[in-house]
Amino acid sequence: MVCGGDRFLCESSKTLVKKREISLYGGEETFLTPEEVIDERDAEDAVKRAKKTYYLCEKFISGIERKAE
């Protein structure tokens, strides 16, 4: 991938998968709402990771397109 981007994508995937269900349904066992479990910092981190993922994918695709020319 691009300059360690594969490590970032792997780490982000693992991090976000752990938070996905709880962000949708909350802590069902402890009767917590998603808002009580996931805070603004978690949301900001998810957005930051999404933006970097988009950037890395654009860079990767551009590299493939240049090689195909």
Number of C-alpha atoms within 10 A of each C-alpha: 11 11 8 8 16 13 12 15 18 10 12 18 13 11 13 15 10 11 15 12 12 17 19 12 14 19 17 10 6 7 10 13 15 16 14 11 14 17 11 9 9 14 12 11 13 16 12 12 19 14 12 16 18 12 12 19 16 12 14 14 11 12 12 11 10 8 8 7 5
